[in-house]
Amino acid sequence: MKKFIVPALFAFLFVAASCMNMNGGSEKGGSIRVALPGGRYVYSKENADKFVVRVIGETETIEKEAMLGGVIEFTELEAGEYTVEAEARDSKNNDELIASGSKDIKVVAGETTECPFTLIISNCFVAEDGSLVINRKKCEKTGLVTVTDSVVMANLDGGAVDDGTEKEISPYAIGKYEVTRELFEAVMGIDPSSTERVTEEETYELHPAGSICWYAAIVFCNKLSILMGLEPCYSIDGIDDWQEFDYESIPGSKTDNNVASWQSVSCDFSKNGYRLPTAAEWEFAARGGDMSAEDWNYRFSGSNKADDVAWYSGTSNYNLHEVGLLNPNRLGIYDMTGNSTEYVWSDSDYSNGDRRLYYVFSLISQTSQSMLQNEYGYTYRDPSNLAYQRGFRIARTIK
């Protein structure tokens, strides 16, 4: 089994914010000083050597540049809330974006605020088009799309998770595509997907990752979060180092000695890392994210015609296919019906003993029924059980 160890170099940006009262009661005069790392840091030839820093306020955005070891100062700022964004770029490679980060600070009249700002320079980052770059390799078809940027009370009537109550859905983003074999292997160091049923006309690495269990999806999310400098969402007793966690240590059956701790896995939705969408989030995105829109009640995600949006038994020849080849729904999300089945996170409303973990059916074997209908929408499975057609897509909480 291949094992990836991703080197991460840490550059520390120290942001000092200060301001003072001006004559006549004016609150202008605050300043932000950003000190950039210098020669004491060791960079490979592929790492960043240039920084772009932006200070974003309510009425204006100021952008400045500096090389390593430089100092950027923003003066004559109004007191108030600001976001400081920093980008590390490679000036020798057409200013390619290497890493980025942001931090919210507050300039208060009459006070001085020192705010440490850490930017991780690594070989893993989000490219400008939203794709994920792992070990300096851009993984295609890996972007996320914002489903809602505000809290929504969703009535999922007629859907798979309809229990007669409204669901509170917080701001979140979801993967435009199912997690591909390429991305899964880049993060986990292994591609357990079946090698059968190859479709030569398609890019096989861009087929959905399959033959994985629900627990493997959880591990993937935590490892991806760490690689991207984010906070892991999932906690399992006895596991502290997710970056070094070995794929072969994931429970493969209900009789594994450590399966009890895995069954008590918890998810912290306040963390900014990657995770599985909840059942309600998954369906809200599949139905287009707007309860007043026509497509909210479509039979399939994005269309009333399965052939437009879904690989199913009538079109797929019972094979998985490259993600994103058919039409997306209104949000730009592909394959929410058809292709791989998709694991989701199930909360206490959808628990079923040790099979409380829940996943949504695809249309692989349905020819005439909508996957958004209760009778075909979901089922419970042992979270250590795997199958060729089972995959997942990722989500993130938006703060």
C-alpha positions, 0 to 999 in steps of 0.5 A: 500500500502506498503511503503519502507523507505530505510536507507542510511548511508553516509561514507565520504572518503577524498582524498588528492592528492599532487605531486612535481617536482623531480630532473632532471624534473621527474614528479614522486612523487605525492601521494594520501591519503585516510582517511576512516570513523571511530567509530563516524559513526553508522553501523548496523551489516549488514553494511560494516566494511572494505574498499578496495581502488584502484588507477588506472592509465594509466600503473598500478593499486594499491590496498590496504585495511583498516578497519574503521578509517584507512588511506590508502596512495598511494605514488610515483605516476606519475603525471597524471589522476587517478581513485580512486575506493572504495569498502565497504565490510562486512568482517564477511560475506565473504567480501560481497560487500555492496557499491562502488564508484569512482572518477576521480582526477588529480595529477599535478606536483608542486600542491596539490589537495584536493578532497572530495570523498563520498561513500554511505553505504546503503542497495541498491547496485550493486552486483558483478554479476551486479544484483541490490540489494534493501533493502539487497535483491538481485533482480534476472535478473536485470543486464545491458549490455553496448551497445556502449562505444563510440558515434555512428552515426546509420542508422536505415533504415528499422526499426521502427524509420527510418525517413531517417536520421542518429541518434547520439547515445551516450555511454549507457547501457541497461537492459538485461531483462525487469523490473520484478515484483520483482524489480518494487515492491522492488523500488515502494513498490507496484506491480500493475501487473495483478494477472491473467494468472499465469504460475505455471512452472515459477517464477511469480515474474520474469515476466515483470512488467505490468499494469503500465503507462508510467509515472509510469516507469518515477517515477520508474527510478528516485526512483531507481536512488536515492536508488542507490546513482545516479542522477535522470534523470527526472524532473517534475514541483512541484516534488522535493522529488522523494524518498517519492513520492507516487505511487498513486499520479501518474496521472491515466488519462488525466483529472487528475488535475496535468497532465499538469506538467507531460506532460512537463516532461524533461530528462537530459541525462547528469545525471548518473541515470536510465532512459528509453532508447530512441527510437533510443537506444532501436532499436540500442540495439535490432538490436545488436549494430553493423550495419556491423553484419549479425544480424543487419537485422534479422527479430527479435532481435537475430534471423530470427526465432521468436520461438528462441527469442520471446514469441508471440501469437503462443507460449505465449498463450497470457500470459506474461512469465518469462524474460530471458527464450528464447535466447538473441541477440548477446549483451546478451539482452533478450525479445527485441521481444515478451513478454511485450511491452516496453515503451521508451523515445520519443524525439521531432522527434517522438512527437504527441501532448499530446501523444508524448510518444512512446512505442514499440510493442512486438510480443504478437499478431503478428505471422509473422511480425518483430517488427523492421518494421515500420508498426508494430514497434510502436504506440503512447499512452496516457502516463497515460494509462496502460495495462496488457502487457505494461512494460519497461526496464531501461538504463543508460548514460555511461560517 
